[in-house]
Amino acid sequence: MLYRYEFFEGTERETVSNIELENDVAAIQEGYKTAYEMVEDGVKLGVDRAGWSIQIFNDRDILVQTISLDDVLTQRRSEFKV
């Protein structure tokens, strides 16, 4: 299946289309992987990406998942608590 990722970065919006993945689960997993990388890059650069998000659409233009980078950041913080 083909998927489209909409990246909402503050007031900017970027679209990446025609990403071929096996199914919705694979598309969501790829979305979270990308979100984690975006959060980690933001921390390294000192850029607050908490308000950013990713929307994933399938080839029928149906929203599959919305990923909030704020939620990803909160999850990452909880993983590193001792």
N, C-alpha and C positions, 0 to 999 in steps of 0.2 A: 504494500500500500504506500501511497505517497502522503506525506505530511507537510504542514506549513507551521512554522514557529514564528510567533509575533513576540518581539522583545520590546517591552515598555520600560525605557530607561529614563526616569525623570520625565521630562517633557518630550523626549525623543521616542520614536518608534522605528524599529527595524524589522523587516520581514525576511525570513529565509524560507524559500519554497522548494518543493519537489525533493524532499528528503525521503528516500525509500527505506522503509523499515518493515519488519515482518508483520507487526500488528500494533494495536493500541498500547498494550503493555510495554512493548519495546520502545514505542514513542515516548511514553511517560518516563521510563527508565532513562532514556537519553536526555529528556528534559531536566530531570533531577541531576543527572551527572553534569550537565551544562550549568545548571544553577549553582551547584557546589563550586564549580570552577570559577564562576563569576564572583561568588562571595569571597573565595580565597584570594583571587586577584585584587578585588576591592580592598581587602584588609591589607595586603602587601603594599598597595598604592596609597592607602589612607583615604580611600573614596567610600563614602557611605552609600551602599546600594540597597539599603533596607526597603526603600519604597519601590523598587523595581519588581517586575514580574514577567512571566513567560506564559503565553497562551499557545496551546497546541491544538491544531485543527486537522481533521482527516481529509481525505480526498473528496468527501461529500460536503465539505465545509461545515462539519459539525464539530463543536468545541469538545475536545476529549479531556483536557485538563488545564487548569490554571495553577501555576506555581508561583507563590509569593517568595521573593528572596528574603523577606523578613522572617518567614517561617523557617526557611532553610538556615538562615543565620542563627536563629534561636535553637534549632536542632543541633547545629554544629557546636554551639557553645555548651549545650548540655552534654555532648559527647566528651568534652574535654574537662568536665568538672571532676575533681578528685575527692 
